[in-house]
Amino acid sequence: MTTLAVGLMSGTSGDGVDAALLETDGETKIGFLGGITLPYDSDLRARLLEASQHDIPLNELLQIEADITDHHVQAVKQLFSQQAKLAKKVELVGFHGHTVRHLPGSGMTLQIGNPWTLARELKLPVVSDFRRCDMAAGGQGAPLVAMFHRALFSDEPRPTLVLNLGGVANVTWLGDHDEIIAGDTGPGCGLLDEWAVTMADMPHDRDGHLAAAGKIDAETVEAALATPFFQQPLPKSADRYDFDHVDVSHLSVEDGAATLCAVTAEAVYRAVAKLPRMPKCTWVTGGGVHHPVMMKLLSQRLGKIRVVNEFGLNPDTLEAECFAWLAVRQQRGLPLTIPETTGCDQPRAGGTVAVFK
């Protein structure tokens, strides 16, 4: 039996809310039914990124939480207005919230967003708090997409790699005998986005124009990757701002952008090179698929790479769809994380449910 669910994702890039519909049994039956992105306005995005990077007054954090919760409600309502017939059949919402702190080494994480408000406004049960059970069980709390990747790419020639390029980059490696290894590799698009905002007054390096005009500073790349995180094997997890030591301030705007792309690509390669075998193919998802320089550098290091839309998937909504899938799993008591994906002690379900009557 399948369930029609909504998945919601607010990524660390702070661009907006992705909302997607999925019909699934929480295992291998997965039907994609469309999704949208509702961008944050510049003020809310700035406040959200400030809260994610710095310590701000608690009242301000609570106001941001209220504002992004309302934004999630509006995203779902917009999705439902476009899918009116399906909207009536939705039974469940998977709500990731927005990560403002992720400290896996200390066993602490914080995603803001009020699931009870969503449950009240949408008149649906809302599954949230996906990370903390895993972390209480010794896990890193992320990445949470790995088992979804395995379900989607179960028939692909092995080894297969799925690379998610969000604010932080993470990979899922699928071996010949159904082995799975996952983890964060380093910065994804987060550092590049921040550089574009600060140095070029752009929300991101649109179409790779900055990086394409620059040259990579190899010495800076090596210095960036010399810290302990990059020497650790998978599974491992990181916060977007764990990579603020990466310093390109001495470079031009264009050279800085090119160098940050190279840091991302090289970090992915070095993490993958530690895995049992190099992949036959790497499927790439997330916002980074739209950056031609980053994709070119990845192909030079990893060989054959393909964007997931060639597989019939939407790289911009795949994480939201994952949280619909995870919500259904949670309702059915199925594991959301396993030791191979986060380092937890045993398969763990986790998550909490808000039902507003």
C-alpha positions, 0 to 999 in steps of 0.5 A: 500500500502506498501513501501520498505525502508532501516533502518539504526542504529548506536547504542550507543555501537559504534560497527558499522552500522546495515542496514536492508530492510523492506517492510511496510505500517508503521502500521501492514503490516511488511515484514522482508527482511534481514539486515547486520552489517558493523562494525566500525574499532577500530580507528573510534569506539574509536573516536566515543565513545570519542565524545559521552563521552567528549567535543572534538574540533568541527572540530574533531566532523565534521570529525567523522560525515563525516566518519560515514556518509560514513560508512553508505553509504558503509553499504547500498551499501553492503546490496544492493549488497547482495539484488540486485533485492530488491535494485532496488525497495527501495524507502526510507531510515530511518537514525537514525544517531549516538547519541553523546549527549542526555539530555532529562531533558534539551530538547536537543539531538544530532545525527550526520550523514549527511542525505544529503550525504546519499541522494546524494550517494544513490539517495534516500530520507532520513528521519532523525532527529527523536527525536527533534520534540518530545523533543520540544513537551515536550517528552524525545525523546526516546525510539523510538522503542515502537510503532514498538514493539506494531505493532510486538507483537500485538497478544501476550498474555498480559501483554507482555514486550519487552526489548531492550538491547543496550548500554542503556536498554529500555522496552515496556509494552503492557497491556490487553486493548492495553495500552502501556508504554515505557522508558529507564530503565538504563544501558544496555550493555554500562557499561559492554562493557566499562569495558571489553575494559578498563580492559581486552582489549576486545571490549565486554565481549564475551560470558559472560566469564568475568561475568561468572567467577565473583561474584556479589557485592550486595552493589555496585548494591544498591549504583548504583541504589540509584540515582534519575533516577532509582526512576522515573516512565516510560516514561523516557529516558537517555544517555548512559553516565548518568550511569558513577556513577556506580563504580566497580573500587574496584572489580576484572575484573570478579566481576566487570563484574558480578556486572554490569550485575546485575545492568542492570538486577535489574534496568530493574526489578525495572522499570517493577515492577512499571508498572500496572502488571508484564508481562506474557512473556518478549521478549528480543532484542538487543546485550545483548541477546548474554550475557548468564549471563545477560540473566540468571539474567533477567530470575531470576527477570522477569520469562519467557523470550524469545529471539525475534529470537524465534518470527522470528525476528533478535535481531541484526537488529531489531532497524534498521528495526524500523527506516525503519518503522518509515521513512514510518510512517513519510512520511505518516504523522503518529505519531512516538511518543505518550505521553505514550512512551516518555512523549510528549504532544500529538502524534507527527510525526516529522522527516525531509526529505533530497531529493538530485536532 
